Amino acid sequence: MDATSSLAAQAYAATRPATAPTPTPDGQAADTGFAKLATDFARTMQQGETTAKAGMTGGADPLALVQALAQTELAVETAVAVRDKVVEAYQEILRMPV
């Protein structure tokens, strides 16, 4: 029993580098996949909020405000659609016979 767990630990240690994030030249992990999407979503939301605040105080062009709100709405609708697809896939997996 002890030998099998040791072999499993060695196999895990050997595959660990393959699953590690790819570092960038500056030493930080690269933004890929879902992390990049989440970062872009957060940035879009922040820009929309900043433009909306500026529009309320009269510091932003009304056209820029409408564009920022449209981009924010599109980002939220996309996030909701992705969430719905993930939930649908999860429910489909739960329906699979074992």
N, C-alpha and C positions, 0 to 999 in steps of 0.2 A: 504494500500500500504506500509506503514511504517512497519507494522508487518511482511509482507512477506519478505521484504529485511532484516529485523533483523533475521528472521528464516533462511534465506539463508546464512547470514554471520555466524550464529552459526553452521550451518551444514558444512560450509567450514572450520571453525576453528576446528571442531571435526575430519574432515578427513585429515587435514593438516599433523599431525604426521605420517600417513600412507604413505604419499608421500615424506616425508623428506628423505634425503640420510642417509644410515646407517653409523654411526660414527665408526671409528676404536679405539682401546684402547688409541692411542696417541691424539685423539680428532679430527683428520682430517677425511674428508669424504672418504669412501672406493672407490677404483677404480673398477668400474664394468661396464660391457657392452661396450657401444660405447666409453666412456672415456678411458677405458683400450686399446681398439683398436687404438684410436687416439694417445695415448701415445706411444704404441709399434711402430706405423708407424713413428712417429717423431724420436724415438730413432734409428730405422733402417736407416732412411735417414741421421741422424747426423753421425752415425758410418760409413756409406758409404762415406760421404763427408770427414770425417777425414782420412779414409784410402786412398781415392783418393788424398788428399793433400800430405799425406806422400809418396805415390807412385810417385808423380810428383817431389818430392825433393830427391827421392832415399832412403827414410827411411822405405819403406815397401816392403815386399816380393811380387813379381808379382802374385803368387798364391793367397795370401791374398787379393790383389787388385781385382783380377777376382772374387773371392768369394763374396767380399763386393759389387761389382757392380751387380752381379747376384742376391743377396739378395735385393738390392735396386730396381732392375728392377722388381722382383717378387712382392715387396710391392706396387710399383706404378701400376702394372697391376691389382693387387687385388683391390686397391682403385678405379681404373677406372671401374672395373667390378661391384663393389658395387654401385658406383655412377650411372652407366647405369641402374642397376636394380631398384634403387630408382626412377629415372626419368621415367622408364617404368611403374612402379606401379602408380606413380602420374598421368601419362597420361591415364592410364586405369581407374583411379578414375574419372578423368575429363570426360571420355566418358560415364560414368554411367548415366542412366536417373534419373531425379529427381522426 
